[in-house]
C-alpha cells in the first residue's frame, strides 16, 4: 500500500531469508576476529613472574604465527548466525503483524507523533521486538550446542545428531533478560526509520 515501506511489503519468508543472509554476513565478517595468535608460553610465564623477560620480549623472541579457524568451525559459525538472525528478524515481523492486526486501534493516522496511536505502536513494536530477541536467544543457545560452538558444550567431539539430542534450553533468567535490549533495539529501529524516511511507522 501507499503508506507502507519495503519492509512492510515484504513477505514473511523474505524476512526470514533476509535475516539468514544478514547472519551469514555477520559470521563471515567476524571470522577474522577468530584468528588465534600463538605466543611462546614460556616467555609469557616468565613475564608474569616478574623476570627480565617483558611481555614485548615474550612475543618478539619467537616469531608469531596465527591459526585460521578450521573450515568446519567456519561453516558451523555461519549456520549458527544465519539461523539466529533468521529467527530474530522473521519472528519480529510475524509477531508485529499479528499484534497490529489483532490489537484494537484508534484514530486514522499512523503517524507516531499522534498521541492516540502512540501507545498501540509502542506496545506492539516493543512486545514483538522483545519476543523476537527471546526467540533468537533460545535459538542461539541451542545451535551453539548442536553445532559444537559452545565453550562448555559437552561431547563437542561427538556427532551433530548426538549433540542435537542432548542440547539443553537456556535458563529462564537469561531468556527473560534478552527481552528488554531487543525491544529497545527494535523500537529505536522503527522510530529511527520513520524519522529518516518520513514514512508511516506501520501500515494499516
C-alpha positions, 0 to 999 in steps of 0.5 A: 500500500501507499503508506507502507515501506519495503519492509512492510511489503515484504513477505514473511519468508523474505524476512526470514531469508533476509535475516539468514543472509544478514547472519551469514554476513555477520559470521563471515565478517567476524571470522577474522576476529577468530584468528588465534595468535600463538605466543611462546608460553614460556616467555609469557610465564616468565613475564608474569613472574616478574623476570627480565623477560617483558611481555614485548620480549615474550612475543618478539623472541619467537616469531608469531604465527596465527591459526585460521579457524578450521573450515568446519568451525567456519561453516558451523559459525555461519549456520549458527548466525544465519539461523539466529538472525533468521529467527530474530528478524522473521519472528519480529515481523510475524509477531508485529503483524499479528499484534497490529492486526489483532490489537484494537486501534484508534484514530486514522493516522499512523503517524507516531507523533499522534498521541492516540496511536502512540501507545498501540505502536509502542506496545506492539513494536516493543512486545514483538521486538522483545519476543523476537530477541527471546526467540533468537536467544533460545535459538542461539543457545541451542545451535551453539550446542548442536553445532559444537560452538559452545565453550562448555558444550559437552561431547563437542567431539561427538556427532551433530545428531548426538549433540542435537539430542542432548542440547539443553534450553537456556535458563529462564533468567537469561531468556527473560533478560534478552527481552528488554535490549531487543525491544529497545533495539527494535523500537529505536529501529522503527522510530529511527526509520520513520524519522529518516524516511518520513514514512508511516511507522506501520501500515494499516 
